[in-house]
Amino acid sequence: MTKLTHIDDKGSARMVDVSAKDATHRTAMAEAIVRMKPETLALVLDGTAPKGDVLAAARIAGIMAAKKTSELIPLCHPLPIAGVTIACEPDETDSLIRVLASVKVTGPTGVEMEALTAATVAALTIYDMLKAAERGIVIDGVRLVSKEGGKSGTYRADKPEASRSSAIRRSAATAAASVRRTRQRSQPVEVMSEVTLRKPLVDHNAKRDALRRFMSSRSLTAHAWAKDAGVPVGVIYSFLHGRSHTLTKNEEAKLADAAGVSPDDLYAG
């Protein structure tokens, strides 16, 4: 059995002496899952939550928490953190927000606890920002996703299996789609309508994929980009997740201007 470094030979808790360790570059990433009702998530995506910008508050809270980890967790070393990144990714399919916290440091010990603390506090902040709309929000799946550096080297967590509830929702959605297709095949007029509408639908999906590639290539987050452009973040999320069919010309112009490109470049990827 591996000896616990936080326990001395007499069984007493202690703070590990890391003074003899070399200062090396270390990173860690942790995640937390915040599950809620679709109508609650819609408040976040549309920017209409009662207490304001939910994801912006969560990101700030996560960064602050990472910096204060040694004050919250007993025996943790205070570290000169080099960088903290908090990403909050809404998922309309499963009605959740995935919080990812990444922490970097150059020092004699790792930042796993800082990443886990950041992800947890960011998730708690999401709950706090939305509890007026839904008290039954659930936070789960808090875990270390990866870490690099140090004597123990690299760690990568296994991908979690899809939850039973997610599988049930997808199965129900597939069954409903099958029923709709069967009904459409039995009604020639409706089938013709489907054929007529199919090309614009494909075009919309292609534009969504192109916009995702554009954002990825420029490391744009929806929140930061929307803020720079002066548009609600829900505009971007609604389009990317299929809640709206297209961006307006005015929205495209503002987003393109904030990114320093022409509107056509948004879909050129």
C-alpha positions as CSV (number, residue, x, y, z in Angstrom):
1,M,0.0,0.0,0.0
2,T,1.3,3.5,-0.9
3,K,2.2,5.5,2.2
4,L,0.2,8.6,2.7
5,T,2.5,11.7,2.5
6,H,0.2,13.8,4.7
7,I,0.5,11.4,7.6
8,D,3.7,11.1,9.7
9,D,5.1,7.9,11.3
10,K,3.0,8.5,14.4
11,G,-0.2,8.9,12.4
12,S,-0.5,12.6,12.8
13,A,-1.5,14.9,10.0
14,R,1.3,17.1,8.6
15,M,2.1,19.5,5.7
16,V,4.5,17.8,3.3
17,D,7.9,19.4,3.1
18,V,8.5,20.1,-0.6
19,S,11.6,22.3,-0.2
20,A,13.9,19.7,-1.7
21,K,11.8,19.2,-4.9
22,D,12.6,20.9,-8.1
23,A,10.3,23.6,-9.4
24,T,8.8,22.2,-12.6
25,H,6.0,23.1,-15.0
26,R,2.8,21.4,-13.8
27,T,-0.8,21.6,-15.0
28,A,-4.1,20.1,-14.0
29,M,-7.7,20.1,-15.3
30,A,-10.8,19.2,-13.4
31,E,-14.5,19.2,-14.3
32,A,-17.9,19.4,-12.6
33,I,-21.3,18.8,-14.2
34,V,-24.3,21.0,-13.3
35,R,-27.6,19.4,-14.3
36,M,-30.8,21.4,-14.6
37,K,-34.2,21.6,-16.3
38,P,-34.2,22.7,-20.0
39,E,-36.1,25.9,-19.1
40,T,-33.5,26.8,-16.5
41,L,-30.7,26.3,-19.0
42,A,-32.6,28.4,-21.5
43,L,-32.3,31.3,-19.1
44,V,-28.5,31.0,-19.2
45,L,-28.4,30.7,-23.0
46,D,-30.7,33.6,-23.5
47,G,-29.0,35.8,-21.0
48,T,-32.2,36.3,-19.0
49,A,-31.3,34.7,-15.6
50,P,-32.6,36.7,-12.7
51,K,-29.2,37.4,-11.1
52,G,-27.4,38.3,-14.4
53,D,-24.6,36.7,-16.4
54,V,-24.4,33.2,-14.9
55,L,-21.3,31.9,-16.7
56,A,-19.3,35.1,-16.3
57,A,-19.9,35.0,-12.5
58,A,-18.9,31.3,-12.5
59,R,-15.7,31.9,-14.3
60,I,-14.6,34.7,-11.9
61,A,-15.6,32.6,-8.9
62,G,-13.6,29.6,-10.2
63,I,-10.4,31.7,-10.7
64,M,-10.7,33.2,-7.2
65,A,-11.2,29.8,-5.7
66,A,-8.1,28.4,-7.4
67,K,-6.0,31.2,-5.9
68,K,-7.5,30.6,-2.4
69,T,-7.3,26.7,-2.3
70,S,-4.6,26.7,0.4
71,E,-7.0,28.7,2.7
72,L,-9.8,26.2,2.1
73,I,-8.2,22.8,2.0
74,P,-6.1,21.8,5.1
75,L,-2.4,21.1,4.5
76,C,-2.4,22.4,0.9
77,H,0.6,24.5,-0.1
78,P,0.1,28.1,-1.2
79,L,1.3,28.2,-4.8
80,P,2.3,31.0,-7.2
81,I,-0.3,30.1,-9.8
82,A,0.7,31.1,-13.3
83,G,-2.7,30.8,-14.9
84,V,-6.3,29.7,-14.4
85,T,-8.8,29.1,-17.2
86,I,-12.5,28.3,-16.5
87,A,-14.7,27.1,-19.4
88,C,-18.4,26.7,-18.9
89,E,-19.9,24.6,-21.7
90,P,-23.8,24.4,-21.9
91,D,-25.2,21.2,-23.4
92,E,-28.8,21.4,-24.5
93,T,-29.0,17.8,-25.4
94,D,-28.5,16.6,-21.8
95,S,-29.6,19.9,-20.2
96,L,-26.4,20.6,-18.3
97,I,-23.4,22.9,-18.0
98,R,-20.0,21.3,-18.0
99,V,-17.4,23.3,-16.0
100,L,-13.8,22.7,-16.9
101,A,-11.0,24.3,-14.8
102,S,-7.4,24.3,-16.0
103,V,-4.6,25.5,-13.7
104,K,-0.9,26.0,-14.4
105,V,2.1,26.5,-12.0
106,T,5.8,26.3,-12.0
107,G,6.6,24.9,-8.6
108,P,7.6,21.9,-6.4
109,T,4.1,20.5,-6.1
110,G,1.0,20.0,-8.3
111,V,-2.2,21.9,-8.8
112,E,-4.8,19.1,-8.8
113,M,-6.5,20.5,-5.7
114,E,-6.6,24.0,-7.2
115,A,-8.3,22.7,-10.4
116,L,-10.8,20.6,-8.4
117,T,-11.6,23.6,-6.1
118,A,-12.0,25.9,-9.0
119,A,-14.4,23.6,-10.8
120,T,-16.4,23.0,-7.7
121,V,-16.8,26.6,-6.7
122,A,-17.7,27.6,-10.3
123,A,-20.4,24.9,-10.3
124,L,-21.6,26.2,-6.9
125,T,-21.8,29.7,-8.3
126,I,-23.9,28.5,-11.2
127,Y,-26.3,27.0,-8.6
128,D,-26.4,30.2,-6.6
129,M,-27.1,32.3,-9.7
130,L,-30.0,30.0,-10.8
131,K,-31.5,28.8,-7.5
132,A,-34.3,31.4,-7.7
133,A,-35.4,29.6,-10.9
134,E,-34.8,26.0,-9.8
135,R,-33.8,24.7,-6.4
136,G,-33.4,21.1,-7.7
137,I,-30.2,21.8,-9.7
138,V,-27.8,18.9,-9.2
139,I,-24.0,19.2,-9.2
140,D,-22.2,15.9,-9.9
141,G,-19.3,14.3,-11.7
142,V,-16.6,16.4,-10.0
143,R,-13.3,14.8,-10.9
144,L,-9.7,15.3,-12.1
145,V,-9.6,15.0,-15.8
146,S,-5.9,15.3,-16.3
147,K,-2.6,16.3,-14.8
148,E,1.0,16.7,-16.1
149,G,4.4,17.3,-14.6
150,G,6.0,16.2,-11.4
151,K,7.4,12.8,-10.3
152,S,4.1,10.9,-11.0
153,G,4.1,12.2,-14.6
154,T,0.9,12.4,-16.8
155,Y,-2.5,11.2,-15.8
156,R,-5.6,11.0,-18.0
157,A,-9.0,10.1,-16.6
158,D,-11.1,7.5,-18.4
159,K,-14.1,8.8,-20.4
160,P,-17.2,8.4,-18.3
161,E,-20.0,6.3,-19.7
162,A,-23.1,8.1,-20.8
163,S,-25.6,8.3,-18.0
164,R,-28.8,6.2,-18.1
165,S,-30.9,9.4,-18.2
166,S,-29.0,10.6,-21.2
167,A,-29.4,7.3,-23.0
168,I,-33.1,7.3,-22.3
169,R,-33.5,10.9,-23.7
170,R,-31.6,10.0,-26.8
171,S,-33.6,6.8,-27.3
172,A,-36.9,8.7,-26.9
173,A,-35.7,11.4,-29.4
174,T,-34.7,8.7,-31.9
175,A,-38.1,7.0,-31.5
176,A,-40.0,10.3,-32.0
177,A,-38.0,11.0,-35.1
178,S,-38.8,7.6,-36.5
179,V,-42.5,8.1,-35.9
180,R,-42.3,11.5,-37.7
181,R,-40.6,10.0,-40.7
182,T,-43.2,7.2,-40.9
183,R,-46.0,9.7,-40.8
184,Q,-44.4,11.8,-43.5
185,R,-43.9,8.9,-45.8
186,S,-47.6,8.1,-45.6
187,Q,-48.6,11.6,-46.6
188,P,-47.2,12.6,-50.0
189,V,-47.9,16.3,-49.6
190,E,-45.9,16.4,-46.4
191,V,-43.1,14.4,-47.9
192,M,-42.8,17.0,-50.7
193,S,-42.6,19.7,-48.0
194,E,-39.8,17.9,-46.3
195,V,-37.9,17.6,-49.6
196,T,-38.4,21.3,-50.2
197,L,-37.1,22.3,-46.7
198,R,-34.2,19.8,-46.5
199,K,-31.6,21.9,-48.4
200,P,-32.0,25.0,-46.2
201,L,-31.7,22.8,-43.1
202,V,-28.5,21.3,-44.3
203,D,-27.2,24.8,-45.1
204,H,-28.0,25.9,-41.6
205,N,-26.1,22.9,-40.1
206,A,-23.2,23.6,-42.3
207,K,-23.1,27.2,-41.2
208,R,-23.2,26.1,-37.6
209,D,-20.3,23.7,-38.1
210,A,-18.3,26.4,-40.0
211,L,-18.9,28.9,-37.1
212,R,-17.7,26.4,-34.6
213,R,-14.5,25.8,-36.6
214,F,-14.0,29.6,-36.9
215,M,-14.3,30.0,-33.1
216,S,-12.0,27.1,-32.5
217,S,-9.3,28.3,-34.9
218,R,-9.3,31.7,-33.1
219,S,-9.8,30.4,-29.6
220,L,-12.9,32.4,-29.2
221,T,-15.3,31.6,-26.4
222,A,-19.0,32.5,-26.8
223,H,-19.1,34.7,-23.8
224,A,-16.0,36.8,-24.5
225,W,-16.8,37.1,-28.1
226,A,-20.4,38.2,-27.4
227,K,-19.3,40.7,-24.9
228,D,-16.8,42.2,-27.3
229,A,-19.4,42.3,-30.1
230,G,-22.1,43.8,-27.8
231,V,-24.6,41.0,-28.5
232,P,-26.3,38.7,-25.9
233,V,-24.4,35.4,-25.5
234,G,-27.6,33.6,-26.0
235,V,-27.5,34.7,-29.7
236,I,-24.4,32.6,-30.3
237,Y,-25.5,29.6,-28.2
238,S,-29.0,29.6,-29.7
239,F,-27.6,29.4,-33.2
240,L,-24.9,26.9,-32.4
241,H,-27.3,24.6,-30.6
242,G,-30.1,24.9,-33.2
243,R,-32.5,27.0,-31.2
244,S,-32.4,29.6,-33.9
245,H,-32.0,28.9,-37.7
246,T,-29.6,31.8,-38.4
247,L,-27.9,34.9,-37.1
248,T,-29.3,38.2,-38.3
249,K,-27.2,40.4,-40.6
250,N,-26.7,42.9,-37.8
251,E,-25.5,40.2,-35.4
252,E,-23.2,38.8,-38.0
253,A,-21.8,42.3,-38.6
254,K,-21.1,42.9,-34.9
255,L,-19.5,39.5,-34.4
256,A,-17.3,39.8,-37.5
257,D,-16.2,43.3,-36.5
258,A,-15.3,42.1,-33.0
259,A,-13.2,39.3,-34.5
260,G,-11.6,41.6,-37.1
261,V,-13.0,39.8,-40.2
262,S,-15.8,40.2,-42.7
263,P,-19.2,38.6,-42.1
264,D,-18.5,36.1,-44.8
265,D,-15.4,34.9,-43.1
266,L,-17.5,33.6,-40.1
267,Y,-18.6,30.7,-42.3
268,A,-15.5,30.2,-44.4
269,G,-13.9,27.6,-42.1
